[in-house]
Amino acid sequence: MAKRLLFIVLAMGAFTAQANTIYKCMMDEKVVFSQTTCPQEYSQHKIEYQLGITTEVDSDKRELKQDPLEALLNKQTISKEELLQLLDGEIYRLNQENSYFEILRASEVQKLDRKRYWQTKPKDDPSYGLELQEITTRFNDLIKNNTNVIQILTKHKMKISAETPPDEYMSN
């Protein structure tokens, strides 16, 4: 059950990260909303939702964003600033995930306490202790894994920041 809940939370996080920008595609009297840029024959407005505020901008200039992973796979270069920004983003995401794990842990412990209460078991019941230990161990392991990755990324970021020009991190 907890694994399903964790999967749902993480999946929703992935979808909502992309869902804060949509495009309003207009041609004559026809209006279509899309999560990708509009076809060339449509005029386009970019609608962004962030922190409870929605903004709509006429964005007929097409944005051609290149995926950093795709650039690396094609052996293209990305700038030092872009790489540092990507590392910062991943570190932030992992810290957020650790916060979600703490929330999920508290929820599962609360559910276990309710179950113990309704089964009228004392707090020193061995089955309660085992289940509590299992929850604690599982979430401690998840948080420890993320913390290790954060440390590795932080070291890598410091190494890259200490480098001097050339400004490009990867080359052909």
Secondary structure in CASP SS format (residue, H / E / C, confidence):
PFRMAT SS
TARGET T0000
AUTHOR 0000-0000-0000
METHOD secondary structure of the structure
MODEL  1
M C 1.00
A H 1.00
K H 1.00
R H 1.00
L H 1.00
L H 1.00
F H 1.00
I H 1.00
V H 1.00
L H 1.00
A H 1.00
M H 1.00
G H 1.00
A H 1.00
F H 1.00
T H 1.00
A H 1.00
Q H 1.00
A C 1.00
N C 1.00
T E 1.00
I E 1.00
Y E 1.00
K E 1.00
C E 1.00
M E 1.00
M E 1.00
D C 1.00
E C 1.00
K E 1.00
V E 1.00
V E 1.00
F E 1.00
S E 1.00
Q C 1.00
T C 1.00
T C 1.00
C C 1.00
P C 1.00
Q C 1.00
E C 1.00
Y C 1.00
S E 1.00
Q E 1.00
H E 1.00
K E 1.00
I E 1.00
E E 1.00
Y E 1.00
Q E 1.00
L C 1.00
G C 1.00
I E 1.00
T E 1.00
T E 1.00
E E 1.00
V E 1.00
D E 1.00
S C 1.00
D C 1.00
K C 1.00
R C 1.00
E C 1.00
L C 1.00
K C 1.00
Q C 1.00
D C 1.00
P H 1.00
L H 1.00
E H 1.00
A H 1.00
L H 1.00
L H 1.00
N C 1.00
K C 1.00
Q C 1.00
T C 1.00
I C 1.00
S E 1.00
K H 1.00
E H 1.00
E H 1.00
L H 1.00
L H 1.00
Q H 1.00
L H 1.00
L H 1.00
D H 1.00
G H 1.00
E H 1.00
I H 1.00
Y H 1.00
R H 1.00
L H 1.00
N H 1.00
Q H 1.00
E H 1.00
N H 1.00
S H 1.00
Y H 1.00
F H 1.00
E H 1.00
I H 1.00
L H 1.00
R H 1.00
A H 1.00
S H 1.00
E H 1.00
V H 1.00
Q H 1.00
K H 1.00
L H 1.00
D H 1.00
R H 1.00
K H 1.00
R H 1.00
Y H 1.00
W H 1.00
Q C 1.00
T C 1.00
K C 1.00
P C 1.00
K C 1.00
D C 1.00
D C 1.00
P H 1.00
S H 1.00
Y H 1.00
G H 1.00
L H 1.00
E H 1.00
L H 1.00
Q H 1.00
E H 1.00
I H 1.00
T H 1.00
T H 1.00
R H 1.00
F H 1.00
N H 1.00
D H 1.00
L H 1.00
I H 1.00
K H 1.00
N H 1.00
N H 1.00
T H 1.00
N H 1.00
V H 1.00
I H 1.00
Q H 1.00
I H 1.00
L H 1.00
T H 1.00
K H 1.00
H H 1.00
K H 1.00
M H 1.00
K H 1.00
I H 1.00
S H 1.00
A H 1.00
E C 1.00
T C 1.00
P C 1.00
P C 1.00
D C 1.00
E E 1.00
Y C 1.00
M C 1.00
S C 1.00
N C 1.00
END
